[in-house]
Amino acid sequence: VPPPPVNPDAVFLNIPYDKEFQNLYLAYISGLYQLGLEPFVTSGIPGGERRLDRILSLIQSCRYSIHDLSRVEMSVAPPATPRFNMPLELGLTITWAKMHPRRHTWFLWESTPRRIQKSMSDLDGTDPYIHTGSVEGVLSELRNAFIHRNAPPVRKMVAAFRLLEGNLDAILAGAGTRNLYAASVFKDLCFVALNAARIELGT
Amino acid sequence: MPRSVHISTLIPPPLSMVKRLRIPKARQKQLLAIMDQARQRTATANPRELSDGLRQGKKLLSASAAR
């Protein structure tokens, strides 16, 4: 099967879908749109044996990917188990990028320095972006990873993020869910983030 | 140093990205109304918190949703 065409503005977001990550999830969506990039996630992909194929296809269609491993840790609920989905998807991405370096570029994100060297020593030599668990950290590191001569200042990026964050409750109520990571909510968040970027950065 | 790439995307993001989201027009209008209500609430309660873009009165309605 031939790989899908590459969307040059698309960024595959390999992130944890948990409550502690919600603000950073919004920051990634908001920040990418402000840099003229489009985020894509796996939340709309159904389970089953074809899920991995579809995830690989999504990775192949995106020019870039961000792998935020800051929450790869033991779960609180028994049995205590680390989550491996994100490292698995990172592995798929690295393989794809090794085979087709002109089609894909991937980035590692972490919350604290040197954690990645402990959790994944095979990646020694690959420096991650460190967001320190903060919205401002995600936004400023996005500007560092994706260098654009017209990139908005972090102050403006935070303002557009606040526009998205301030509408969150109403978006969830309208979607009839409290699950921020639902596929339909992702589309709504993208729509609001995109409009917020157009408002803050000039239309 | 982490790797970085130079990009030349369109800033602000183009309306074609709205179309690619494939959100029904009715839902787009709901979302724009939600954004406008939030802006009005902020403008009434604490105008100093309005961002530069909103203070300048930028239109919330995107062209694709208005069609």
Interface residues (C-beta under 8 A of the other chain):
Chain A: D9 Y33 Q34 L35 G36 L37 E38 Y64 T105 F107 L108 T126 D127 P128 Y129 N144 A145 F146 I147 H148 R149 N150 A151 P152 K156 A159 A160 R162 L163 G166 N167 A170 I171 G174 K187 D188 C190 F191 V192 L194 N195 A196 A197 R198 I199 E200 L201 G202 T203
Chain B: M1 P2 R3 S4 V5 H6 I7 S8 T9 L10 I11 P12 P13 P14 M17 V18 R20 L21 R22 I23 R27 Q28 Q30 L31 L32 I34 M35 Q37 A38 T42 S51 D52 G53 L54 K58 K59 L60 S62
